[in-house]
Amino acid sequence: MPRLQRSYTDSDDSDASFSPDDDEVFDGDDSDNDAHSAATSVKDFNLAGIDDLDADDADDADAEIDVEDQIQLFGGNLHPPAYYIQSMEVFNQDDYESEDYKKGTTRLINSVEEQWFRCATCCLLLVPWANEVCARFCKVVKHPDSYQPISICLLYKFFEWRLNQKFTPDARRLRGIKKRSSLGTYWKVFRLAYERAVEEKIEPKLNRCMHKVLRALSKKFALSNERRPNRCMTVDQLEGQIETTLSTTKKSFKLGEMRIYAVLFLLLLAPAGARPTSILRLRFSHLLIVLERDPEGGPHNTLVKFTLAFTKSYLGEKAVNTYPLPETLSASSLFLNTHVFLLGILFRHRAFLAPTLTSPHDLKTLNIHPGETELLLPLRKELDDVYVFRRAVQSLMGYVISDNEAISYGMIAAWTRRCGELLGLAYETIPYNLRYNAANAWTTSIDISEDLRNLAMDHANSVPVRRHYLGREIDRDIGSIVRGTKPQHALVKQSCSVGHSMSKRRPVDLTTEQSASIATHPRIQSLTRELQKLPRGSEKYQSTVRVLRKDKLRLRKELKQQIRQAWTVKQAVEDIERQLQGRGFAPSPSDPVTTSPQRPAQKRLMAALTAPPATDLEGQYRRRDDAIVAVMVYCTVEEGCTVPRRNTASPKQGGPKPSPPHASLVDAAMVSVFVRNKKDRPRRCFLCVGKALSLPPEDPLVEEFIHEFYTSGDVSKHFRRKHLKNMSDNDSSDCPACDMTLDHKMHLQRHAFDTHGTVS
């Protein structure tokens, strides 16, 4: 069919628009003629140039054009105009006129409004019309004419009142404002709250005057003007952080997979320089694993690409960045090998779509089709919406990875900070240390342009990098540059990094005496005396216990921080004096990182990651695959003491006799959890003993699982608190001691009583 074209014929020619027969049909009122004229004009536009069609084809074409006319009339939708008229009547435009803030910002704004209301209702801000201002601000008075302009005096008194607050209305201690920058942030949030309530911004003149108010209040309340150090964590220090995280027994994780997460998070954050929360929101659908052909003729490379799709997207969807990570096999250790930890997670959850791709040893047997450059290793579709970094939740038999509950930033930040302390760093280690390092490295690299750096960091321009990310301690040997001599950049960069004063001798925790000294604090003594006067079990008693516990934790944390800050200078003076006196350095204390022995799975993991590099390609593949398998095995390890050791000093006199000797303690414990009659009450938990069967005999946790409780009643308490509490009524379970499946919770309780003598 030839292309339809519009005919530009003379408008006075009647044959160009309609036939005489059509004129006889439309001989009615004007409205019909107008409708016909509109229809025929549309037909002219669509049917011009097809005069050679026969009558039957023309009728079919007319029928099709009528449908097209209706579609064009309703704008591509079959809804009539009444639908849109009714929709306009019920449309709520307030949802689109209001400012769109992130949840955290909204909570801050709501908090400021609440504090403004508290201030105005408690003291009326010493101004007669303050209640009217408060009412208008809190959307109580709906008439704008009753609103009185806010003044600098009113704002000064409100911020002074806020700085004087130490407790909330429910007697909880406030964190307080300690820095001038925090006070400035509070003022910015106040302006947002004011604008949301009054629907207009604060006057520019008042805003300028508030800078003087904030300076005066900062001086009056002695607020610190010190900014948080933006020191970088170098690659060498990152390797030390990862080694400490994997090897330490001072820091315990609920599940071995959580320890692997703590390492994988840093390895993905370091090269991407991304925001930490965007890494934590990674889903399996954001990962792409491909076997890539080396254009330079080397062996095939396993390339990992990850896309950060959740980067400050609350204002709308944004273009996402994808970061590629080629694999490096020849490093001295595998601590910095992202592929080992990521592939360990993928193989552990059987994430690959190919059914037989279940072992890392299969990777080296794969090849790329001739003439192609890559082989995709797709992941299972059912994992698309599942988070990579997930929490550990408690189940009947211990801790397992949750179905899809993501790890929070607070959790990963606490892990990073604690492992940094064990490494011996003076400053608090934060994930942003790695983002600072990436920004500084990209700024000085000739391979990364300024635009590419801003794109990778998701910045609109270079202002955020210059203001927040570039180190305020210049990490270049500027003296040598000025003199024209060879600069010592590595030395200066090391002194400006987060690990400049790293020392394993630095205190990590309080000693017993230091922790006991908290009891002499006046606040603790006052709460202790108050607690002694209250009846046990009362609501007031319970709340006072909680306040006392929190205050002790806060004071211990403050004392620990003071000791760590004073240690650097104190230890430096001691080292100087000992050397000048000829005594040398004092003996180093025991390594706080490994105070207790490592378990077999942890030893295997460390041995695999520190294995020396091989000289041939096959040996390098074997070294990588062994490390991946070690990661897979360690993910299933449950860490920490899961069995309470209270009241286990000695068995009760006249209690059940010890089990007869067997070849191993586990076998003896297994025999002891089975009863001969209904009156037998073993003093071991049959579920914990069953878990001990899956552990190597040399595992230190075996002793914890098979230990005897003081009484059989303690076994019942443990069974209810540690096992039954973590399952629903209809959940099925397995008895590892009997190797049988139990249909529901009551079935488990019946089996525990009949077979193992545990009352629940």
Disulfide bonds with the S-S distance in Angstrom:
none
